């Protein structure tokens, strides 16, 4: 039975989520259509660019993503505290980067703002409170992201109707083990699918972008050159934000709680994460004989993850879980809070997140 999004996404429980959005039927997000001979590879840039632009507007941090042929994955962190800290004017300016908004909001941001009456300012404050909540809302983030891509794709294909397969799917990431597992799973998607030989060759993924940033200075890209404009209107995107947010940084701490105040982070050393991705990537590649080295990546030992089971489940890891991913005790706690008798993935969690005794 379909569960309401409010029961699946609760930032008080965890701000970290893995989300997936898939195209409807045989629609192509990216890739090569062997039936028609058309290439949709250019759409990868649409998704990547729009994703990072929206991260600069919403109170959302991106830690990992991968754009595939008919779907994409994102691992992200929602930060409602950041949205609460924004001034009312900042909230309105951020929202009007995406939508034109009502005339009253446009007047509140113009030189005509002094002419607004007290009643009008009260109405503006009410509208601002709604926008503030939306800017820290996962559903609104995904809605704005998917709407733009669907409009562009339908315009290019000269068709109408649904482009995405219903609503997006989400999984709550309950602990550091789940965050690490989801990020590695997402970054290795192109390697697992045979689209790239190595992670450093898998373009339009977060691991590729991070590696490129290490060896090349960032280059600004004009958004107008990457995607066609979409007409603005009430309830429609007003213009494309130009600024792209950086990916969430790696910081070698012992937990997400130890990241410095005001700076969210991925709580691992980047070198350790690269070692893990490289090891697992060699094991799951469809054209390579996988193996587990005598010395498994130390990041697994630190988090208490069984290396053999982790690599064994690497190709289908997140599919083994339902609405949440985490260690057995965290899944049990979530089930108790939701008054559920069982959460899918408990067997896998015990195999992977409860290492064998020495």
Secondary structure, 3 states (H helix, E strand, C coil): CCCCHHHHCCCCCCCEEEEEEEECCCCCCCCECCCCCCECCCHHHHHHHHHHHHHCCCCEEEEEEEECCCEEEEEEEECHHHHHHCCHHHHHHHHCCCECCCHHHHHHCCHHHHHCCHHHHHHHHHHHHHHHHHCCCHHHHHHHHHHHHHHHHHHHHCCCCCCECCCCEEEEECCHHHHHHHHHHHHCHHHHCCCCCCHHHCCCEHHHHHHHHHHCCCCCCCHHHHCCCCCCCCCCECCCCCCCCCCCCECCCCCHHHCCCCCCCECCCHHHHHHHHHHHHHHHCCCCCCCCCCCCCHHHHHCCCCHHHHHHCCCCCHHHCCCEECCHHHHHHHHHHCCCCCCCCHHHHHHHCCCCCC
